[in-house]
Amino acid sequence: STGIGAPATIEGVPAGVADLGVFTGVTGNNVAGLPRSFTSVGADTQLLGNFEYRIPLIGNVIGLAAFADVGSAFNIRSKGDQFFSSNFLDDDPFLRTVGFIPCPRLGSTFAPVSLSTLAACNLNSQLALTGNLGLVMRDRRLVTTQELDAAQSLGSFDPNTGLPFGFRQVFLRGQAQTNTAVRLSQGLFDKLGDFRTSLGMEVRVQVPVLNVPFRLIFAYNPNARSNQVIDGFPFFFNEKKRVIRFSVGRTF
């Protein structure tokens, strides 16, 4: 389009210009990759173990219990990567909901996703970008950043466009979809050995009238995982080494 709003066709533009905005899926030869992200996808198998030794102190009313819990969740049947795609929708406003892509040439290192920014920022392209994140055309071809900078250095600008005479801002428009690759083969913390454990003691007081136990639990988690940054992404596990809990009832 020639501006933000309804698309307007520019006559005489070679088809190769529009092809810059044609991207393929994850297995194609012109992939427009969005930043990688991590998400919790669960597992298809889990193993849990609970070991407890009870010590009566005063009959069946007050007692102690030493316990050890261990568990792990992992994938056995679904280790392969999974792929799924959204429906095709008009690029605007759909791509604005996708997020941002790296674009180091800008003052900020990220740009909102659009067909134009994907064409300019993908694979270290040298296509020029305006302040409105549009591409720049001259003589029915898209110009590079170097060509635009050279023209701007001459100091002669069109008051209607804010660009050097003979240059104009254009936007690629069309339909788009997202293709998501869930790389289960690259999963983190999804092996049998990624188990969690808890050791501790419990003081249990049986309430006669209510016939339910009051439980004071002291737990120690020897392999509690600390918060960390992996491939630039922060992971917050909220796992504590020592925990004190109070519970009423037979289940925690």
C-alpha positions as CSV (number, residue, x, y, z in Angstrom):
1,S,0.0,0.0,0.0
2,T,1.0,3.6,-0.4
3,G,0.2,4.4,3.2
4,I,-1.4,3.1,6.3
5,G,-4.9,2.1,5.6
6,A,-6.6,0.5,2.6
7,P,-4.2,-1.1,0.1
8,A,-3.6,0.8,-3.1
9,T,-2.0,-0.9,-6.1
10,I,1.1,0.8,-7.7
11,E,1.0,0.2,-11.4
12,G,4.0,-1.0,-13.2
13,V,5.8,-2.5,-10.3
14,P,7.7,-5.7,-11.2
15,A,6.4,-8.9,-9.7
16,G,9.7,-9.5,-8.1
17,V,9.1,-6.6,-5.7
18,A,6.0,-8.2,-4.3
19,D,7.8,-11.6,-4.1
20,L,10.0,-10.1,-1.3
21,G,6.9,-10.3,0.9
22,V,6.2,-14.0,0.0
23,F,7.5,-16.2,2.8
24,T,7.4,-19.9,3.3
25,G,6.8,-22.2,6.3
26,V,9.5,-23.6,8.5
27,T,10.7,-26.0,5.9
28,G,10.8,-23.6,2.9
29,N,13.6,-21.6,1.4
30,N,12.4,-18.1,2.5
31,V,11.6,-18.4,6.1
32,A,10.7,-15.4,8.1
33,G,11.6,-16.5,11.6
34,L,10.1,-15.0,14.7
35,P,12.0,-15.0,18.0
36,R,12.2,-18.3,19.6
37,S,10.2,-18.8,22.8
38,F,9.8,-21.4,25.5
39,T,6.5,-22.6,26.8
40,S,5.3,-25.4,29.1
41,V,3.8,-28.2,27.1
42,G,3.5,-30.9,29.8
43,A,4.4,-34.5,29.3
44,D,2.7,-37.8,28.5
45,T,4.1,-39.9,31.3
46,Q,4.8,-39.4,35.0
47,L,6.3,-41.5,37.8
48,L,5.5,-40.7,41.4
49,G,6.7,-42.3,44.6
50,N,5.8,-41.5,48.2
51,F,7.5,-43.2,51.1
52,E,6.3,-42.5,54.7
53,Y,7.2,-43.9,58.2
54,R,4.8,-43.0,61.0
55,I,5.8,-42.7,64.6
56,P,2.9,-42.6,67.1
57,L,3.6,-40.4,70.1
58,I,0.3,-40.3,72.1
59,G,-1.9,-43.1,71.0
60,N,-3.7,-42.3,67.7
61,V,-4.0,-38.6,68.6
62,I,-0.5,-37.2,68.1
63,G,2.2,-38.6,65.8
64,L,5.1,-37.9,63.6
65,A,5.7,-39.0,60.1
66,A,9.0,-39.0,58.1
67,F,8.5,-38.9,54.4
68,A,10.3,-38.9,51.1
69,D,8.6,-38.0,47.8
70,V,10.1,-38.3,44.4
71,G,8.5,-37.7,41.0
72,S,9.3,-37.0,37.3
73,A,7.2,-36.1,34.2
74,F,8.6,-36.9,30.8
75,N,7.8,-37.9,27.2
76,I,7.8,-41.4,26.0
77,R,5.3,-41.5,23.1
78,S,5.5,-37.9,21.8
79,K,9.1,-37.1,21.3
80,G,8.8,-35.9,17.7
81,D,8.5,-32.3,16.7
82,Q,5.0,-31.0,16.0
83,F,3.9,-28.4,13.5
84,F,0.6,-26.4,13.2
85,S,-0.5,-23.3,11.3
86,S,-3.1,-20.6,11.7
87,N,-5.6,-19.7,9.1
88,F,-4.7,-17.1,6.4
89,L,-5.8,-13.6,7.4
90,D,-5.3,-10.1,6.1
91,D,-1.8,-9.1,7.2
92,D,-3.1,-6.0,8.8
93,P,-4.2,-6.2,11.6
94,F,-3.3,-9.9,12.0
95,L,0.5,-9.5,12.0
96,R,0.4,-6.7,14.6
97,T,-0.8,-9.3,17.1
98,V,2.2,-11.5,16.4
99,G,4.8,-9.4,18.3
100,F,8.2,-8.1,17.3
101,I,11.2,-9.3,15.3
102,P,14.9,-8.4,15.7
103,C,15.9,-5.5,13.4
104,P,19.3,-4.2,14.5
105,R,19.4,-1.4,11.9
106,L,16.7,0.5,13.8
107,G,17.5,2.6,16.9
108,S,15.6,0.0,18.9
109,T,16.7,-3.5,18.1
110,F,13.1,-4.8,17.5
111,A,10.4,-3.8,15.0
112,P,6.7,-4.7,15.0
113,V,5.9,-7.6,12.6
114,S,4.5,-6.6,9.2
115,L,5.2,-7.9,5.7
116,S,7.4,-4.8,5.1
117,T,9.5,-5.2,8.2
118,L,9.8,-8.9,7.6
119,A,11.2,-8.2,4.1
120,A,13.6,-5.5,5.4
121,C,14.8,-7.2,8.5
122,N,14.8,-10.8,7.5
123,L,18.2,-12.4,6.6
124,N,20.1,-9.2,7.1
125,S,18.4,-7.5,4.1
126,Q,19.8,-4.1,3.2
127,L,16.4,-2.7,2.1
128,A,15.7,0.8,3.4
129,L,13.1,1.4,6.1
130,T,11.4,4.7,6.8
131,G,10.4,6.0,10.2
132,N,6.9,4.6,9.6
133,L,8.5,1.2,8.9
134,G,7.7,1.3,5.2
135,L,9.9,0.3,2.4
136,V,11.3,2.9,-0.1
137,M,10.8,2.8,-3.8
138,R,12.6,4.6,-6.7
139,D,12.1,4.0,-10.4
140,R,9.8,1.0,-9.7
141,R,12.4,-0.7,-7.5
142,L,13.1,-0.9,-3.8
143,V,16.2,0.9,-2.7
144,T,18.8,0.0,-0.1
145,T,19.7,1.9,3.0
146,Q,22.9,3.1,1.4
147,E,21.2,4.5,-1.6
148,L,18.6,6.3,0.5
149,D,21.3,7.7,2.8
150,A,23.3,9.0,-0.2
151,A,20.2,10.8,-1.6
152,Q,19.3,12.3,1.8
153,S,22.9,13.7,2.1
154,L,22.1,16.0,-0.8
155,G,19.5,17.8,1.3
156,S,16.7,18.0,-1.3
157,F,13.4,16.6,0.1
158,D,9.9,16.4,-1.3
159,P,7.6,18.2,1.3
160,N,4.8,15.8,0.6
161,T,6.7,12.6,1.5
162,G,9.6,13.8,3.6
163,L,11.9,11.7,1.3
164,P,14.3,12.9,-1.4
165,F,12.7,13.7,-4.7
166,G,12.0,10.6,-6.7
167,F,11.6,8.4,-3.7
168,R,8.4,7.2,-2.1
169,Q,7.3,5.1,0.8
170,V,5.5,1.8,0.1
171,F,4.1,-1.1,2.1
172,L,3.8,-4.7,1.2
173,R,0.3,-6.0,1.8
174,G,-1.3,-9.4,1.5
175,Q,-2.5,-12.3,3.6
176,A,-0.4,-14.1,6.3
177,Q,-0.5,-17.1,8.6
178,T,1.8,-18.2,11.4
179,N,3.5,-21.6,11.3
180,T,4.5,-22.9,14.7
181,A,7.1,-25.6,15.2
182,V,7.0,-27.2,18.6
183,R,10.5,-28.7,19.0
184,L,9.9,-31.4,21.5
185,S,13.2,-32.9,20.4
186,Q,14.9,-29.9,21.9
187,G,12.8,-29.9,25.1
188,L,14.3,-28.9,28.5
189,F,13.7,-30.6,31.8
190,D,11.8,-33.4,30.0
191,K,13.9,-36.5,30.8
192,L,13.4,-39.2,33.4
193,G,16.4,-37.9,35.2
194,D,14.8,-34.5,35.7
195,F,13.1,-35.6,38.8
196,R,12.1,-33.5,41.8
197,T,12.4,-34.7,45.4
198,S,11.1,-33.7,48.8
199,L,12.2,-34.9,52.3
200,G,10.8,-34.0,55.6
201,M,8.8,-34.5,58.8
202,E,5.2,-34.0,59.6
203,V,3.5,-33.5,63.0
204,R,-0.1,-34.8,62.9
205,V,-2.8,-34.1,65.5
206,Q,-6.0,-36.0,65.1
207,V,-9.0,-33.9,66.2
208,P,-11.6,-36.2,67.9
209,V,-14.8,-34.4,67.1
210,L,-14.1,-33.4,63.5
211,N,-12.1,-36.7,62.9
212,V,-9.6,-34.9,60.7
213,P,-5.9,-34.4,61.2
214,F,-4.2,-31.1,61.8
215,R,-0.8,-31.4,60.0
216,L,2.3,-29.2,60.3
217,I,4.7,-30.2,57.6
218,F,8.4,-29.4,57.3
219,A,9.9,-30.2,53.9
220,Y,13.4,-29.9,52.4
221,N,13.8,-30.0,48.6
222,P,17.4,-31.1,48.0
223,N,17.4,-30.5,44.2
224,A,15.2,-27.4,44.1
225,R,15.8,-25.6,40.8
226,S,16.8,-22.0,41.0
227,N,15.6,-19.3,38.6
228,Q,17.9,-19.0,35.6
229,V,18.4,-17.5,32.1
230,I,18.6,-20.0,29.2
231,D,19.3,-18.7,25.6
232,G,18.4,-15.2,26.8
233,F,15.0,-16.3,28.3
234,P,14.3,-16.0,32.0
235,F,12.9,-19.1,33.7
236,F,11.1,-18.7,37.0
237,F,10.6,-22.0,38.8
238,N,9.5,-20.8,42.3
239,E,11.1,-23.9,43.9
240,K,12.2,-23.4,47.5
241,K,14.8,-25.4,49.4
242,R,12.8,-25.3,52.6
243,V,9.1,-25.2,53.0
244,I,6.7,-25.1,56.0
245,R,3.1,-25.9,55.4
246,F,0.0,-26.2,57.6
247,S,-2.9,-28.4,56.4
248,V,-6.2,-29.7,57.6
249,G,-7.3,-33.1,56.2
250,R,-5.7,-36.3,55.0
251,T,-4.6,-34.9,51.6
252,F,-2.2,-32.0,51.1
